[in-house]
Amino acid sequence: MKLSKHTHCPVKRALAGLVLTACLASAHLISAQEPSTPGSNSSLPDPPQPQGTTNSTAGTTTRFVGYMTNRSFIFPDIAFSPGPLTTGQKFKLFVNQSISPPYIFAIGVSAAYGQARNSPEAYGQGWNAYGSRFGANFARASSDSFFSSFAFASVLHQDPRFFPQNHPNLWGSIKYSAQRVFVTRTDSGKDAFNSSSVFGTVAAEGLANVYLPASEQTAANNCERIGIDLAWKFAANVFKNYWPTVFHNMGLNRLKVIPAPQ
């Protein structure tokens, strides 16, 4: 069912929605408490031990980085500490994700692709149309990050970060990256359905119906956008899984981005 008629100012409506959610977030932060310490039964990668440890999975030995020693500006959701995040740290993660280079790049590419396909057609062509597409995509990505990395992750006590593998192979990385779209670590350190990310994507696309053209407010288009968003998350996981390995292979351990080998 259509939620509203097309407006010529989608960016203004999107920004207004984000301001409202940020205000709600601030109120939630005031009453937030520290989450509990993670347990030891997690099947996700464990933090590296001083002597270096390995985890055996399905008869093969896979070595995990567990977490990076410094926060990544490129991929701020790569874990850089072994413990769970506080509610305030989850809010900071949402902010850092919204301004990270891969997010901006993906938004620009997606807007250019929509411009080439003239989709949504209601935006038309020209720089103003590209700005509208870019603004709408930015609002969708930011609201997705808000709901997934902060709001639902806080309420459901889930860890929105990504824990990369060390020395991943291609097929193993593809399987692991796809799995982590739907499986995440809880604040207590256990595996669970990644409801914060999946529900966050659904909520973000539902909110997008407020500022997207009327032609995009159908159930079919909503489902299509949700599928595309989850596919982007899978692709991002693949890059994040290889990110520490890139630093290792380039001999950049001195930057202290990954735990130094013992």
Buried (B, 14 or more C-beta within 10 A) or exposed (E): EEEEEBBEEBBEBBBBBBEEBBEEBEEBBEEBEEBEEBEEEBEBBBBBEEEEEEBEEEEEEBBBBBBBBEBBEEBBBBBBBBBBBBBBBBBBBBBBBBEBEBBBEBBBEBBEEBBEEEBBEBBEEEEEBBBBBBBBBBBBBBBBBBBBBBBBBBEBBBBBBBBBBBBBEEEBBBEBBBBBBBBBBBBBBBBBEBBBBBBBBBBBBBBBBBBBBBEBBEEEBBEEBBEEBBEBBBEBBBBBBBBBBEBBEEEEBEEEBBBEEE
